[in-house]
């Protein structure tokens, strides 16, 4: 079966095929995960924005009672994406955002042995996966005189999710007002 168009040169067909080729072009993958079978981190290419996660986690050994923080920067999020924090293959947190770029931080205070594990972040649907941090909570062995150990602390950005929620609710309210106004105008026009 052959498809033909009124256009003898099939210019429209060529334009459609070219558009599909541009849309379906393979993306460059950067491997940022220890397990290459789940290692896709899509970046910008040819003016398109693909979801990616920037995370620089470091494996840490933490003393019981101390705290630690981890952060993942989500780039080019789509409205359909959910940001997730994972620990040992289980979802810890689901969050969504109307903003395309957001940093999702996690802070654990008073860490105990139950907080030991493999932490990572990813999107759902699974378009991007951040690196994995191995956190071990245990008493550090002491040999000789007591030495004070300084632990690096990272203060997470406060209020990021609060700002996102306020914007989300504000946009939702504006949409509702516009929808009610439109319905009122349609009804008023029909009554004339």
HELIX and SHEET records of a PDB file:
HELIX    1   1 UNK A   11  UNK A   23  1                                  13    
HELIX    2   2 UNK A   36  UNK A   38  5                                   3    
HELIX    3   3 UNK A  113  UNK A  115  5                                   3    
HELIX    4   4 UNK A  160  UNK A  191  1                                  32    
SHEET    1   A 3 UNK A  52  UNK A  54  0                                        
SHEET    2   A 3 UNK A  68  UNK A  75 -1                                        
SHEET    3   A 3 UNK A 102  UNK A 108 -1                                        
SHEET    1   B 5 UNK A  60  UNK A  62  0                                        
SHEET    2   B 5 UNK A 133  UNK A 137  1                                        
SHEET    3   B 5 UNK A 117  UNK A 124 -1                                        
SHEET    4   B 5 UNK A  82  UNK A  87 -1                                        
SHEET    5   B 5 UNK A  90  UNK A  95 -1                                        
END                                                                             
